[in-house]
Amino acid sequence: MKKKKCIAMLLAGGQGTRLFALTNSVAKPAVSFGAKYRIIDFPLSNCTNSGIDTVGVLTQYQPLVLNEYVGNGEPWDLDRSYGGVHTLPPYQAKKGGEWYKGTANAIYQNLHFLNEYDSEHVLILSGDHIYKMDYSKMLAEHIAHNADCTIAVIDVPAEEASRFGIMDYAPDKSVTSFEEKPKIPKSNHASMGIYIFKKDVLVRELVADEADKSSVNDFGKNIIPKMLAAKARMYAYQFDGYWKDVGTVTSLWEANMDLLGDKPAFDLDDPSFKIYSRNQPLPPSYIGETGKFINSIMTTGCEIHGTVINSVIGEGVTVGKGAVIENSIVMQGTVVGKNVKIKYGMIDEHVTIEDKAQIGDDKSDKTRIALVGRNSVIKRGTVVPSGDIVDNGGQE
């Protein structure tokens, strides 16, 4: 068996309840982002760009769309004869299946996958963050420190620190304290939910954690604090690039808006670090004589006959004559009728908005986004007030 230096385990089974209608029928990592991507494109592309060619994608909640999208991993150059990408649902034993109880239990249930590839190190990733990161640099520091575990860290605003696992570390980057979502944070050094473990250390800690009946089987709440208390060699890897946890409607909206402008906060056009995706072959987009497209982005297959301002438009979207879309995200396959008004809206995939409907109002802002779930139909002349959620599309 060929030994691999590092393989990745991507936790992609989250329900994403704070995204409401966007995740009623798909897992959070399968939610659309930035006109032509899905959230999972980012960790998968990061693996490709970092030289990590073996990735286990741990699925659970509403996995159908995600499984079909990932497929054999070809768009990310992860269709390998030895390694590549593998979707890993909860383990099915003779006595029946058992859902993943926590992030640590999810990896524990897939120890057979780790053993199959006999890696020296294991990279643990979350499937709900937008960022570009070269994991090989983190791995190099991990090896140089002879660390049992290395945790990626990003500094966050002090007022947001209580939402994260917060740590402190010494000048040599050794971790001195860690607390999951503290009420009174001691620092603003936040865990990104990205870990590299020595494989033998990880296996040992997971087995011990599974035997502890008081544990909730979570890396941040159990594994990391126990290792720190036991004086394990734990180091921080400081990350200074763009990173966004898109677990809420507001944060997902903000991340999309960060793509706009002459100097976007998050640039997806860097050819040296490409983000890959599985896109359908569609014709070029078309802006008609009555169409206006201002400070916005779109991908292929769109027809724009109305006005789009400061918005992100997914592939295959049609915008009717007289429609005005402002400060909004409209995802793939959606049809926007004539004289429709959308202001601070988040419109999911394959929605039909009939003529003269209105999504959002003058009270709308990024904290009061009107949300329309996939496959929904907004009838002619309907008004969806700011902050309201419409989800009449049902299951796919």
C-alpha positions in Angstrom: 0.0 0.0 0.0 1.4 3.4 -1.0 1.7 5.7 2.0 0.3 9.2 1.6 1.7 12.3 3.3 -1.7 13.8 4.1 -5.3 13.1 3.3 -8.3 15.3 4.0 -11.6 14.7 5.7 -14.3 17.2 4.8 -17.2 17.6 7.2 -20.2 18.3 4.8 -23.2 16.9 6.6 -24.4 20.0 8.4 -28.1 20.9 8.3 -27.6 24.6 8.2 -30.7 25.6 10.1 -29.7 29.3 10.2 -30.0 29.4 6.4 -33.7 28.5 6.7 -35.3 27.8 3.3 -32.0 27.5 1.5 -31.2 24.2 3.3 -34.6 22.7 3.5 -33.8 20.2 0.7 -30.0 20.5 0.3 -27.0 20.2 2.6 -25.4 23.5 3.5 -22.2 22.8 1.4 -24.4 22.4 -1.7 -25.9 25.9 -1.4 -25.1 28.1 -4.4 -22.5 30.9 -4.1 -21.0 33.6 -6.3 -23.1 33.0 -9.5 -21.5 29.7 -10.5 -20.2 28.0 -7.4 -21.4 26.0 -4.5 -19.9 26.4 -1.0 -18.2 23.0 -1.2 -16.2 24.1 -4.2 -13.9 26.1 -2.0 -12.4 23.4 0.3 -12.3 21.0 -2.6 -10.4 23.5 -4.7 -8.1 24.3 -1.8 -7.2 20.6 -1.6 -6.4 20.5 -5.3 -4.3 23.7 -5.2 -2.5 22.3 -2.1 -1.5 19.0 -3.6 -3.9 16.9 -1.5 -5.4 14.3 -3.8 -7.4 12.2 -1.4 -10.5 13.6 0.2 -13.3 11.9 2.2 -16.5 14.0 2.0 -18.6 13.1 5.1 -22.3 13.6 4.2 -25.4 13.2 6.2 -28.3 15.7 5.9 -30.0 15.9 2.5 -27.1 14.4 0.7 -28.6 13.9 -2.8 -27.7 17.2 -4.5 -24.3 17.2 -2.8 -23.5 13.6 -3.8 -24.5 14.2 -7.4 -22.5 17.5 -7.6 -19.3 16.0 -6.2 -19.6 12.9 -8.3 -16.3 11.4 -9.2 -14.4 14.6 -8.4 -13.3 15.3 -12.0 -13.9 19.1 -12.0 -11.4 19.4 -9.1 -8.9 17.0 -10.6 -9.9 14.5 -7.8 -10.8 11.6 -10.1 -7.8 9.4 -9.2 -7.3 5.7 -9.5 -5.7 5.7 -6.0 -7.1 8.4 -3.8 -9.4 11.0 -5.2 -12.7 12.1 -3.7 -15.1 9.7 -1.9 -18.5 10.5 -0.3 -18.8 8.9 3.1 -22.3 8.6 4.6 -22.9 7.5 8.2 -21.6 4.0 8.6 -24.1 1.1 8.0 -23.4 -1.7 10.4 -25.2 -5.0 10.8 -27.3 -3.6 13.6 -28.3 -0.7 11.4 -27.0 2.8 10.6 -26.0 5.4 13.1 -26.0 9.1 12.3 -22.9 11.1 13.1 -23.2 12.4 16.6 -20.7 15.1 16.3 -17.6 16.2 14.3 -15.3 13.8 16.1 -17.7 10.9 15.9 -18.1 11.5 12.1 -14.3 11.0 11.7 -14.4 8.0 14.1 -17.0 6.3 12.0 -14.6 6.5 9.1 -11.4 5.2 10.6 -11.5 2.5 8.0 -11.1 5.2 5.3 -8.1 6.7 7.1 -6.5 3.2 7.4 -7.1 2.4 3.7 -4.8 5.2 2.6 -2.2 4.9 5.4 -1.5 8.6 5.7 1.0 10.2 8.0 -1.2 13.2 8.7 -5.0 14.0 8.5 -6.4 17.4 7.5 -9.9 18.1 9.0 -12.0 20.6 7.1 -15.5 22.2 7.4 -17.8 22.4 4.3 -19.4 25.8 5.1 -16.7 28.4 4.7 -15.7 30.6 1.8 -11.9 31.2 1.5 -8.8 30.3 -0.5 -6.0 28.6 1.5 -2.9 26.7 0.6 -3.0 23.8 3.1 0.5 22.7 2.1 1.9 25.7 4.0 0.0 24.8 7.1 1.2 21.2 6.7 4.8 22.3 6.4 4.6 24.3 9.7 2.8 21.3 11.4 5.7 19.0 10.4 8.4 21.5 11.3 6.9 21.8 14.8 6.5 18.0 15.1 3.0 18.9 16.3 0.4 16.4 17.4 -2.2 18.9 16.2 -2.1 22.2 14.3 -5.1 24.6 14.3 -5.7 27.2 11.7 -6.4 30.6 13.4 -7.8 33.8 12.1 -8.2 37.1 14.1 -11.9 38.2 14.2 -13.4 41.4 15.5 -13.6 41.3 19.3 -17.4 41.7 19.3 -17.7 38.4 17.2 -15.2 36.4 19.2 -17.8 34.6 21.4 -19.1 32.8 18.3 -15.9 30.9 17.8 -13.5 28.6 19.5 -11.0 31.1 21.0 -7.3 30.4 21.8 -4.1 32.0 22.9 -0.7 31.0 21.8 3.0 31.7 22.7 5.5 33.5 20.4 6.5 30.1 19.1 2.9 29.5 18.1 2.3 26.8 20.7 -1.3 26.9 22.0 -1.6 27.9 25.6 -5.4 28.0 26.0 -8.5 27.1 24.1 -12.2 27.7 24.9 -15.2 26.9 22.7 -17.5 29.9 22.3 -16.6 31.7 25.5 -19.0 34.3 27.0 -16.0 36.5 27.8 -13.3 35.8 25.2 -9.6 36.1 26.3 -8.4 37.0 22.8 -9.7 37.4 19.2 -7.7 34.4 17.9 -10.5 32.2 16.4 -10.3 28.6 15.3 -11.3 28.2 11.7 -12.4 24.6 12.2 -9.4 23.5 10.2 -7.0 21.0 11.9 -4.0 18.9 10.9 -3.3 15.8 13.2 -0.7 13.2 13.2 -2.8 10.2 12.1 -1.8 8.0 15.0 -2.6 10.7 17.5 -5.9 11.4 15.9 -6.9 7.7 15.9 -5.9 7.4 19.6 -7.9 10.5 20.6 -11.0 9.5 18.6 -11.0 6.0 20.2 -10.7 7.5 23.7 -13.4 10.1 23.0 -15.8 7.5 21.7 -15.3 5.5 24.9 -16.1 8.6 27.0 -19.9 8.5 27.5 -20.0 12.0 28.8 -18.5 13.4 25.6 -20.6 15.1 22.8 -17.9 13.9 20.4 -16.9 17.3 19.1 -13.4 18.5 18.2 -13.9 22.0 19.7 -15.7 20.9 22.8 -13.9 17.7 23.6 -10.9 16.6 21.5 -8.9 19.9 21.5 -9.4 20.8 25.2 -8.5 17.2 26.3 -5.4 17.2 24.2 -4.4 20.6 25.6 -5.0 19.5 29.2 -2.8 16.5 28.5 0.1 18.7 27.3 0.0 17.5 23.7 2.1 19.4 21.2 -0.5 21.8 19.8 0.3 24.8 17.5 -1.6 27.6 15.8 -1.3 28.4 12.1 -2.1 32.1 11.6 -4.1 32.7 8.5 -4.4 36.3 7.2 -6.5 35.9 4.0 -10.2 36.3 3.4 -12.4 33.8 5.3 -16.1 33.8 5.8 -18.3 31.5 7.8 -21.5 31.5 5.7 -23.8 29.8 8.2 -26.4 32.6 8.2 -28.4 34.4 5.6 -26.7 37.7 6.4 -23.2 36.3 6.2 -23.9 34.5 2.9 -25.3 37.7 1.5 -22.2 39.6 2.7 -19.8 37.0 1.2 -21.6 37.4 -2.2 -21.4 41.2 -2.0 -17.7 40.9 -1.3 -17.2 39.7 -4.9 -18.5 43.0 -6.4 -16.7 46.2 -7.3 -13.4 47.1 -9.0 -11.4 45.9 -6.0 -13.5 43.1 -4.5 -12.8 42.0 -0.9 -12.6 38.4 -2.2 -11.1 37.9 -5.7 -12.1 34.8 -7.6 -10.2 35.7 -10.7 -6.7 34.8 -9.6 -5.4 32.2 -12.2 -2.7 31.0 -9.8 -5.3 29.7 -7.3 -8.4 28.8 -9.3 -11.7 27.8 -7.7 -13.1 24.9 -9.7 -16.8 24.0 -10.1 -19.1 21.6 -11.9 -20.9 23.8 -14.4 -23.4 22.9 -17.1 -22.5 23.9 -20.7 -24.7 26.9 -21.4 -24.7 29.6 -24.1 -23.2 33.0 -23.3 -25.3 35.5 -21.3 -27.3 38.2 -23.1 -28.2 41.7 -22.1 -31.1 43.0 -24.2 -31.7 46.5 -25.4 -33.7 47.3 -22.3 -31.3 45.6 -20.0 -28.9 47.4 -17.6 -26.2 45.6 -15.6 -24.4 47.7 -13.0 -21.7 46.6 -10.5 -23.0 43.1 -10.7 -21.7 39.6 -11.7 -23.3 36.8 -13.6 -22.2 33.6 -15.4 -23.5 31.8 -18.5 -26.9 31.3 -19.9 -28.6 34.5 -18.5 -31.0 36.8 -20.3 -31.2 40.3 -18.8 -34.0 42.6 -20.1 -34.4 44.5 -16.8 -32.1 46.4 -14.5 -29.6 44.6 -12.2 -27.7 46.7 -9.6 -25.1 45.5 -7.1 -26.3 41.9 -7.4 -25.1 38.4 -8.0 -26.9 36.5 -10.7 -26.5 32.7 -11.2 -26.4 30.7 -14.4 -29.4 30.4 -16.6 -31.4 33.2 -14.9 -33.9 35.3 -16.9 -34.8 38.8 -15.9 -37.9 40.3 -17.6 -38.4 43.8 -19.1 -39.0 46.5 -16.4 -37.7 44.3 -13.6 -35.3 45.9 -11.1 -33.0 43.8 -8.9 -30.9 45.6 -6.3 -28.5 44.3 -3.6 -29.7 40.8 -4.1 -28.6 37.2 -4.9 -30.6 35.3 -7.6 -29.5 31.7 -7.9 -29.4 29.5 -11.0 -32.4 28.7 -13.2 -34.6 31.3 -11.7 -37.1 33.2 -13.9 -37.9 36.8 -12.9 -40.9 38.2 -14.7 -41.7 41.6 -16.1 -41.8 44.7 -13.7 -40.7 42.6 -10.7 -39.0 44.5 -7.9 -36.4 42.7 -5.8 -34.5 44.6 -3.0 -32.2 42.8 -0.6 -33.5 39.5 -1.7 -32.0 36.0 -1.6 -33.7 33.9 -4.3 -32.8 30.2 -4.4 -32.5 28.0 -7.4 -35.3 27.4 -10.0 -37.7 29.9 -8.5 -40.4 31.5 -10.7 -41.3 35.1 -9.8 -44.3 36.2 -11.9 -44.9 39.7 -13.3 -45.3 42.7 -11.0 -44.3 40.7 -7.8 -42.2 42.5 -5.2 -39.5 40.9 -3.0 -38.4 43.1 -0.2 -39.3 46.7 0.5 -38.0 50.1 1.7 -37.3 48.6 5.2 -34.9 46.0 3.7 -31.2 45.8 4.5 -28.7 43.0 5.0 -30.2 42.1 8.4 -33.8 41.9 6.9 -33.3 39.9 3.7 -36.4 38.5 2.0 -35.7 34.8 1.4 -37.4 32.6 -1.3 -36.7 28.8 -1.2 -35.9 26.7 -4.2 -38.6 25.7 -6.7 -41.0 28.2 -5.2 -43.5 30.2 -7.2 -44.3 33.8 -6.4 -47.6 34.6 -7.9 -48.3 37.7 -10.0 -48.5 40.9 -7.9 -47.5 39.2 -4.7 -45.5 41.3 -2.1 -43.0 39.5 0.1 -42.0 42.0 2.8 -38.4 42.4 4.0 -37.3 39.6 6.4 -40.0 37.2 5.3 -39.3 33.6 4.2 -41.2 31.9 1.4 -40.7 28.2 0.9 -43.5 26.6 -1.1 -41.3 24.6 -3.5 -41.2 21.4 -1.4 -38.7 18.6 -1.9 -36.9 18.1 -5.2 
